[in-house]
Amino acid sequence: MKTMKRLAGCLLALCLLLALAPRAQAAGTVRVSRSTSEVYVNDQKVQIAGYNIGGNNYYRLRDLAAALAGTASHFDVGWNRRSKRVELTRGTDYTGGAETARPAASADALPSPAELVIDGRRTDAAAYNIGGSNYYRLRDLGEALSFAVTWVQASDSVCVYTGVGDGLRLLEGGGGAAMRTMNRGKSTQRWSETCVSYLYGGGGTYTVVDASGAKTVTADTYDGGTWALTGSRQIPMELDLFGGFFAGEQYNYMVFGSNNVEENDRREVLRVVKYDKDFNRLASVSVTGGECGATKPFDAGTTRMCERGGELVIHSSREQYASADGIHHESQLTLVVDTERMAVKNQLGQFQGNHVSHSFNQFAQYDGENHVLVDHGDGYPRSIVLNRYAGGTYTAVDLFEIPGAVGANCTGVTLGGFEVSGGNYLVAINTVDHSKVRSYDSYELQGLELDERDVVLLASGKGNTSAAGVSRIALTGYIGQGKLGSTPYLVKLGQDRFLVLWEEFDYGQSGSSYNVADNGVRCVQVDGGGRPLGEVRALPFARLSYDCQPVYLDGAVSWYVNAMGGRLLYSVSP
């Protein structure tokens, strides 16, 4: 009896100890902290919170699905009660709600036993159950859902880029800045600006030349098959301003400049530098203020170049010395350089034989032995004008005459591309319906409720000498439909085969105001006369760069866009 009483007392004491003791965690449970990282989707900040577990960020699936709705990587989330598994469906927008409340600063996390199935296929991904919800490691989901993830240490930012694997790659190197993408403003602005993004290829490698930095130009080389970064060079800026880059057959070239507001005739205003293909400096030639009459090189324009043999044509812009009226007018500036001697061989001065003022964009190509230039002029002439060089002189053809007063900066037109076919010169523009414009000034077009623009090809036969002989081929019917075609690009695929690319913007009315929606890229093949060879193709989740000219490499048209977390490369089969 005493023994039984002693045993009962021991049991009672044990129960009291167990009741008073702290509760132990379930097996496998870990204590986790709320993630401090801000999250960006395609460089747009989103409100999504997660937890950091073992140095990796984990997010609730439904929150991620809400953040990716409307992107190329959108998916829906479902729960199969019978099989107790999470089921994701790609290509369908998630319509449920996202968690808006900020999660606790710390929480208990238990490895989730739930199976993850994407489009009917089981997927391995690290997951934890936190507060009754499943949180998944972001990088594990990227490959399955076609998005890339990168972390920007300087700003503690998680950057997600959608559509990877569907014509989009996230490249090593580059990035660190906001996206340089086409937008409505770039497609309606009065004049162009210096290009700082270039892509070229050859010999199984591709090179990105990026001059978005302040002191150096970066040349990153990638393997042509894997697009893995294989080398990088930092080329010093030789003057204060970057003007342009050109990849020639044997050599590379860059143009640098300095402002000369004092109108100092002896100041070096332009320097053309010649490099080998590994960007080792070889030689240069300089132009002074007195030689070119420039106070600001590259002003309100874009430097473009072309070559034939040992001759390099540099077609650019400048602000000039003050004229008799006391005004610093803007015009084109054209240099023809002997690349063997590195010497300027054409006449410079204030008024060249191909004078255009104001010249808001510039293009240059060779047609046989002679170069051909295209400018966007708002005054003298007020047109998209082509200048063909032959026999020591230029012959001008107005491809697209622009209504309005001489020198009115607003023209309702942007110039985007120029190429040479077997029998024609092809120029790509966007344009408003000029019949609807009441007047033009230096700041806006009077009479347009919406700045709707169509994408148009101008085709001029090589023997044509007048505006009447220019064909206009409209590639879109946006005017009257509340849409805008961006500044287009023109890419040569063969002698008489080209690809035209542009972005489509939609003016969505909300009450008395309009919201501009980006509908993605549109493209169409055209022949040597500018006539479409098929239907317009939609690439709804792609974006164009506003200064990187797309190039035709190894059967695909490619271009890149700088982003916060890296460099985005787009490749499209024509």
PAKEDO-737347 format. One record per residue (C-alpha): y, z negated, x. Coordinates in pm, whole numbers, plus 50000, padded with zeros to 5 digits. Example, Ala and Ser with C-alpha at 12.3 -4.5 7.8 and 13.67 -1.06 7.14 Angstrom:
// PAKEDO-737347
495504922051230;498944928651367;
This chain:
// PAKEDO-737347
500005000050000;502384990550282;501465023050450;502325042950135;505685025450103;506405032050472;505575069150425;507755072250116;510645056550305;510295081350588;510275110750345;513405097750174;515205094050506;514215129450607;515555143750283;518845125650335;519145139450689;518455174850570;521035171850296;523695159250536;522925184050818;524985216450846;523325247250688;521725270350939;522435307850935;519765331450815;517825348951085;519805378051237;523135367451091;526165372451320;529725360351288;532095390251289;535865394951305;538105418051109;538965449851301;542525452051436;542465490151464;544585512351242;542715542151101;543985578151086;542305607550914;543555640851053;546505621851199;547475607150861;547305569250837;544915555950573;544525521150430;541005511450523;539805479150679;536565470450850;534935447151096;534355448751469;530755441751560;529655443651920;532715464152016;532195490051739;534085494251414;532125492251089;533505502950751;532405500850390;530965534150279;532955535849957;536225529350143;535395556950391;534455580850110;537805574449941;539665580750270;537835613950326;538225627149972;539845661649977;538905668550339;536255690950494;533995660450536;534195646750182;531165629950028;530125609249728;528325575449736;525545564149506;523045535349487;519435541849388;518315509249225;514685519449203;514215527749571;516995504049685;518685529749903;522195542949957;522505580049875;525345602150000;526075637049872;528115659650101;530675683949966;531565662549665;534685641249639;534205604049582;535975593649263;535245556349268;537615529649385;538255517249735;538655481049836;542355473049843;542155436249927;542325427450294;538955414350414;538595379350552;539555373750915;535925365450988;532685367250798;528915364550826;527125397750871;523425403450816;521615435450923;521255456750610;517715466150501;519025493950272;517875528950357;520605555450402;519885590250265;522285619850308;521575650650098;518015638750047;517295632350416;516885598050566;519525590150827;519445563351092;522715544451112;523555508951213;524605488750908;525415453050811;525705436050476;528955416750458;529905399150137;527415419849937;528645453850066;527105476350329;529235484150633;528225512750865;529105521151223;531625549451207;530325569951499;526785570151353;528085587351042;530195613351221;527495638451312;525775636350974;529035640050780;530765665151014;533595644151146;534555633151495;535755598551594;537915588851886;539765557151979;543285557152123;543455526052337;547245525752382;547855521852008;544495506551910;543965535151666;540735549451529;541225586951477;538885606351247;538945644451242;537075662250965;535235695250958;533715692151306;530745715451337;532205739351080;534485758951310;536145728151458;535545709051782;537155678151927;537655685852296;537945662352589;541345661552749;544735666952594;546025651452278;548035619852268;550735634052044;551215642051680;549535673251549;551355705651632;550295722851313;551875749451099;553905735850810;556345747550547;559355739450764;558075759451060;557425788750829;560925789950682;563065778950978;565905801151092;564755806551448;561705800951664;561255776551951;559625775352292;555835778452287;554075750752481;550435757152375;548315785252524;544625794352531;542945821452738;539455828652868;537295848653100;534265846253326;532445821253106;535325796353105;538245789252876;541545773852978;544125754752777;547635754652920;549765727752762;553415721652844;554125694352588;554595668852869;558005661753018;557315666053391;554115686153431;552155714553276;548455707153222;545755733353269;542355721453139;539305743253193;536245742352966;532745756352990;532495787252772;529175776852620;529485739652563;533265735452571;532755705952806;535755698253025;535025710853378;538385707753550;542025698553508;545195707053702;548685692453682;551305718653767;554775704453837;557755716453637;559955733953892;563105732653680;564165710953387;563055734653110;559725751253038;560085786852916;556635802152887;553225810253036;551285842553076;547705848153193;547655881353375;544695901453495;544865888653855;547575861953846;549095835553619;552845832453561;555225805653435;558925806853362;561155776553411;564875772353346;567975750753381;571025747453157;574285760553293;576945748753050;579545749253330;579055787053361;578345783753731;577545818653861;575545804654154;573315780953955;569655789953925;569085795053553;565615810853556;562655809353792;559525830453750;556585815453941;553405834154035;550075815454072;546515825154151;543875818853886;543345783354016;547095776553973;547855776054343;551495786154383;551995819754553;555605831254510;558665830854284;561855849154194;565075833254068;567925845053844;571385829253862;573945823253593;576135850853729;573265875753715;572245869253354;575375853453201;573365824853048;574425789152976;571135779352807;567925798652873;565235800952601;567795791352336;566695796751971;563855819452074;560425822652232;559495836852572;556695862552563;555325884252842;553185914752907;552065933253221;550855966653351;549745970153708;552325953153928;554995950553656;555635920053439;557995921253140;559535888153031;561205889852690;563135858352606;566435844952472;569595827852596;572925813452499;575525834552676;578705827252864;581695824352628;582825858452508;586415869752443;586405850952111;585595818552293;582125815552133;578825811852317;576755838052139;572965839552150;570995870752241;567745883052391;567215883452766;564715907852918;563445907653277;561215933853438;559625919253751;557875936754038;555055911654087;554075923754435;557575918154577;558505892154313;561815908754248;563735916653927;563965954453895;565995959653574;569685955653502;570595921853355;574105912053240;575455902752897;574555935052718;571245950752813;570005984152685;567835966052428;570575941852320;569835920752010;572135893051886;571245868251758;567615872351864;565525845151699;562045855851813;560715879652076;557475898952137;556425922852412;553515946952460;552695976852678;551876010252520;550526031252803;553026031753089;555976018952887;556755985352733;557715979752372;559775949952250;560225934551905;563025910551806;564075891551496;567825897951481;570365883051241;573425902951351;573295932151588;571075945151441;570295924451133;566635934351121;563185931551268;563855957051538;561515975251777;562785988252113;560596013752290;561296019752660;560816054352808;562646074753072;564986046653168;566326040452816;565416021752496;564986037452153;565466013251864;563766014251522;564685990051243;561295979951105;562675956850836;566375956850750;567615922750632;570395920150373;573335896850424;576355892650643;576185898551017;575385865851194;574245846550885;571435826451046;569345824550728;567425856950692;564495847850464;562115862350724;559995848751009;558335870351274;554795861151376;552955888851559;553115922751729;550245945051844;549675981351941;546946002351775;545836037751853;548596053751647;550896025951529;552945995651614;551955966751387;554265937151320;553405906751104;556135888250913;556655866150612;559525873550376;561195862650055;561985886349768;565455896149888;566415909849546;566515873849422;568905861649695;572565860249586;573955853649934;572975844150289;574695818750510;573825799750824;572075771350639;570375783450322;569505812450095;571575810949777;569795819149452;566185809449529;564735780249338;561665781349563;561325796349909;558295817349813;557205841950080;554635869550111;552805879150429;553615915350512;552515939650783;554985965450910;553355996951047;555426021651243;553906053351384;554426057551757;556506088551694;558616072651423;562356070151488;563756055951163;563386027250917;562346052250650;559126059450840;557916023250839;555106013050603;555145978650440;551725964750352;551815932650147;548755911050219;549605884549958;551115882049609;552675847549644;556165855149517;556395844549155;553245823249190;554835792249343;553305798649686;554415803550044;552665822950317;553315807650658;554495826050965;551455848451028;549505854951345;548145889051445;545065890751671;543705922451830;539915926051792;539675962351912;541825993351942;542065997851565;540845964451431;542945933251390;542845899351220;545865885251036;545915847450984;548335825550790;548445792650602;548935791050227;551285764850082;551475756649712;554605743449542;553275718649288;555895707849035;556155671248948;558915667148693;562065681948842;560805680649201;558145699049399;555345687049621;554135711549885;550355712749921;548585729050216;545755751250090;544425758850438;544145791050636;543765826150498;542715856550703;541925893250659;540885921850886;543095952650896;542765986951056;545076004551300;547436013951017;547645978150885;545425985050582;543045956650480;539375962750554;538115936950305;539055907550091;541225878750207;539005850650334;539815814150264;539345786550522;540535757650305;540215729550557;541505747150869;544985743551017;546955767151237;548995756351534;552655764451504;552825777951857;549305784751996;548605821851955;544975826351841;542895847052086;539725867552052;537085852952286;533335859752286;533215872251929;535375845051774;539075840151712;540055806351858;543125784151883;543835747351938;546005720051797;547055688551979;546335656451791;546735619051845;543175613751954;542335646052130;542525683452120;541205701851814;539735736351873;539245760151581;536935790151609;536535815851333;534185845351329;536175875851217;
